[in-house]
């Protein structure tokens, strides 16, 4: 895709997406949908509007020139996140195993 056109990436490990799992989340309404406030951050970043309100680490414009560096950063950030949140890693692994057993 980036060989054709630059693409915004709002995934990865940043202050928005790595919110600790808790009963009431600040950034998500469910396991895969942002709150309206975070949706505003996405639009603001893309449209260069009120960018001072958007967390600096949220949203990366990926191009053919920076895709490999971006992917390497995601892999590195994932390793660091896993070290800092072993309980959440264990929870995800347990859920994954339970899902496999149900199939």
Phi and psi in degrees as GROMACS dihedral restraints (atoms count N, CA, C in turn):
[ dihedral_restraints ]
;  ai    aj    ak    al  type     phi  dphi    fc
    3     4     5     6     1   -68.3    20    10
    4     5     6     7     1   -15.0    20    10
    6     7     8     9     1   -70.3    20    10
    7     8     9    10     1   -22.0    20    10
    9    10    11    12     1   -94.7    20    10
   10    11    12    13     1   -44.8    20    10
   12    13    14    15     1  -157.7    20    10
   13    14    15    16     1   150.9    20    10
   15    16    17    18     1   -61.9    20    10
   16    17    18    19     1   150.9    20    10
   18    19    20    21     1  -134.6    20    10
   19    20    21    22     1   136.2    20    10
   21    22    23    24     1   -81.4    20    10
   22    23    24    25     1   136.7    20    10
   24    25    26    27     1  -121.0    20    10
   25    26    27    28     1   120.7    20    10
   27    28    29    30     1  -113.1    20    10
   28    29    30    31     1    17.6    20    10
   30    31    32    33     1   -97.1    20    10
   31    32    33    34     1  -155.7    20    10
   33    34    35    36     1    83.9    20    10
   34    35    36    37     1  -161.4    20    10
   36    37    38    39     1  -113.8    20    10
   37    38    39    40     1   105.4    20    10
   39    40    41    42     1  -145.2    20    10
   40    41    42    43     1  -178.5    20    10
   42    43    44    45     1   -64.4    20    10
   43    44    45    46     1   -21.7    20    10
   45    46    47    48     1   -87.4    20    10
   46    47    48    49     1   -51.6    20    10
   48    49    50    51     1   -78.1    20    10
   49    50    51    52     1   -18.3    20    10
   51    52    53    54     1  -101.5    20    10
   52    53    54    55     1    25.6    20    10
   54    55    56    57     1   -57.1    20    10
   55    56    57    58     1   131.8    20    10
   57    58    59    60     1   -59.0    20    10
   58    59    60    61     1   143.3    20    10
   60    61    62    63     1   -67.8    20    10
   61    62    63    64     1   129.0    20    10
   63    64    65    66     1  -153.3    20    10
   64    65    66    67     1   164.4    20    10
   66    67    68    69     1   -56.7    20    10
   67    68    69    70     1   -40.8    20    10
   69    70    71    72     1  -119.4    20    10
   70    71    72    73     1   117.2    20    10
   72    73    74    75     1   -94.2    20    10
   73    74    75    76     1   148.3    20    10
   75    76    77    78     1   -86.3    20    10
   76    77    78    79     1   -32.5    20    10
   78    79    80    81     1  -104.4    20    10
   79    80    81    82     1   -11.8    20    10
   81    82    83    84     1  -129.7    20    10
   82    83    84    85     1   144.0    20    10
   84    85    86    87     1   -93.7    20    10
   85    86    87    88     1   -21.2    20    10
   87    88    89    90     1  -154.1    20    10
   88    89    90    91     1  -167.0    20    10
   90    91    92    93     1   -70.3    20    10
   91    92    93    94     1    -7.3    20    10
   93    94    95    96     1  -142.3    20    10
   94    95    96    97     1     5.6    20    10
   96    97    98    99     1  -122.2    20    10
   97    98    99   100     1   128.6    20    10
   99   100   101   102     1   -69.1    20    10
  100   101   102   103     1   158.8    20    10
  102   103   104   105     1   -73.0    20    10
  103   104   105   106     1   163.3    20    10
  105   106   107   108     1   -56.0    20    10
  106   107   108   109     1   -36.0    20    10
  108   109   110   111     1   -60.4    20    10
  109   110   111   112     1   -42.4    20    10
  111   112   113   114     1   -70.7    20    10
  112   113   114   115     1   -35.1    20    10
  114   115   116   117     1   -59.3    20    10
  115   116   117   118     1   -37.7    20    10
  117   118   119   120     1   -64.3    20    10
  118   119   120   121     1   -38.4    20    10
  120   121   122   123     1   -59.3    20    10
  121   122   123   124     1   -43.1    20    10
  123   124   125   126     1   -60.4    20    10
  124   125   126   127     1   -52.0    20    10
  126   127   128   129     1   -61.8    20    10
  127   128   129   130     1   -42.7    20    10
  129   130   131   132     1   -61.4    20    10
  130   131   132   133     1   -41.1    20    10
  132   133   134   135     1   -65.1    20    10
  133   134   135   136     1   -48.0    20    10
  135   136   137   138     1   -62.8    20    10
  136   137   138   139     1   -41.4    20    10
  138   139   140   141     1   -92.7    20    10
  139   140   141   142     1     3.5    20    10
  141   142   143   144     1    53.3    20    10
  142   143   144   145     1    46.9    20    10
  144   145   146   147     1  -120.0    20    10
  145   146   147   148     1   126.8    20    10
  147   148   149   150     1    49.0    20    10
  148   149   150   151     1    41.4    20    10
  150   151   152   153     1   -63.9    20    10
  151   152   153   154     1   -19.4    20    10
  153   154   155   156     1   -66.3    20    10
  154   155   156   157     1   -17.9    20    10
  156   157   158   159     1   -86.9    20    10
  157   158   159   160     1   -14.6    20    10
  159   160   161   162     1   -88.8    20    10
  160   161   162   163     1   131.4    20    10
  162   163   164   165     1   -53.7    20    10
  163   164   165   166     1   135.9    20    10
  165   166   167   168     1   -57.3    20    10
  166   167   168   169     1   -31.4    20    10
  168   169   170   171     1   -90.2    20    10
  169   170   171   172     1     8.4    20    10
  171   172   173   174     1  -107.2    20    10
  172   173   174   175     1   109.9    20    10
  174   175   176   177     1   102.4    20    10
  175   176   177   178     1   117.7    20    10
  177   178   179   180     1  -128.3    20    10
  178   179   180   181     1   128.9    20    10
  180   181   182   183     1   -83.5    20    10
  181   182   183   184     1   113.2    20    10
  183   184   185   186     1   -95.4    20    10
  184   185   186   187     1   134.2    20    10
  186   187   188   189     1  -127.3    20    10
  187   188   189   190     1   174.0    20    10
  189   190   191   192     1   -65.0    20    10
  190   191   192   193     1   -23.0    20    10
  192   193   194   195     1   -78.6    20    10
  193   194   195   196     1   -28.9    20    10
  195   196   197   198     1  -115.4    20    10
  196   197   198   199     1     3.8    20    10
  198   199   200   201     1   -59.2    20    10
  199   200   201   202     1   -45.6    20    10
  201   202   203   204     1   -66.0    20    10
  202   203   204   205     1   -41.1    20    10
  204   205   206   207     1   -63.3    20    10
  205   206   207   208     1   -41.0    20    10
  207   208   209   210     1   -63.8    20    10
  208   209   210   211     1   -45.4    20    10
  210   211   212   213     1   -64.5    20    10
  211   212   213   214     1   -38.6    20    10
  213   214   215   216     1   -63.7    20    10
  214   215   216   217     1   -39.0    20    10
  216   217   218   219     1   -65.6    20    10
  217   218   219   220     1   -41.7    20    10
  219   220   221   222     1   -60.3    20    10
  220   221   222   223     1   -44.8    20    10
  222   223   224   225     1   -62.0    20    10
  223   224   225   226     1   -44.1    20    10
  225   226   227   228     1   -64.8    20    10
  226   227   228   229     1   -45.0    20    10
  228   229   230   231     1   -62.4    20    10
  229   230   231   232     1   -36.3    20    10
  231   232   233   234     1   -62.3    20    10
  232   233   234   235     1   -44.3    20    10
  234   235   236   237     1   -62.8    20    10
  235   236   237   238     1   -44.0    20    10
  237   238   239   240     1   -64.3    20    10
  238   239   240   241     1   -43.5    20    10
  240   241   242   243     1   -60.2    20    10
  241   242   243   244     1   -44.7    20    10
  243   244   245   246     1   -62.5    20    10
  244   245   246   247     1   -37.3    20    10
  246   247   248   249     1   -65.4    20    10
  247   248   249   250     1   -36.9    20    10
  249   250   251   252     1   -82.4    20    10
  250   251   252   253     1   -18.1    20    10
  252   253   254   255     1  -132.7    20    10
  253   254   255   256     1    60.3    20    10
  255   256   257   258     1   -62.3    20    10
  256   257   258   259     1   -30.9    20    10
  258   259   260   261     1   -66.9    20    10
  259   260   261   262     1   -38.7    20    10
  261   262   263   264     1   -71.0    20    10
  262   263   264   265     1   -36.2    20    10
  264   265   266   267     1   -62.4    20    10
  265   266   267   268     1   -44.1    20    10
  267   268   269   270     1   -62.7    20    10
  268   269   270   271     1   -41.7    20    10
  270   271   272   273     1   -59.7    20    10
  271   272   273   274     1   -47.1    20    10
  273   274   275   276     1   -64.3    20    10
  274   275   276   277     1   -41.7    20    10
  276   277   278   279     1   -63.6    20    10
  277   278   279   280     1   -39.6    20    10
  279   280   281   282     1   -65.0    20    10
  280   281   282   283     1   -45.1    20    10
  282   283   284   285     1   -61.6    20    10
  283   284   285   286     1   -41.6    20    10
  285   286   287   288     1   -61.2    20    10
  286   287   288   289     1   -45.7    20    10
  288   289   290   291     1   -64.5    20    10
  289   290   291   292     1   -43.6    20    10
  291   292   293   294     1   -61.6    20    10
  292   293   294   295     1   -39.1    20    10
  294   295   296   297     1   -63.6    20    10
  295   296   297   298     1   -44.3    20    10
  297   298   299   300     1   -61.4    20    10
  298   299   300   301     1   -41.1    20    10
  300   301   302   303     1   -66.6    20    10
  301   302   303   304     1   -28.9    20    10
  303   304   305   306     1   -78.1    20    10
  304   305   306   307     1   -17.1    20    10
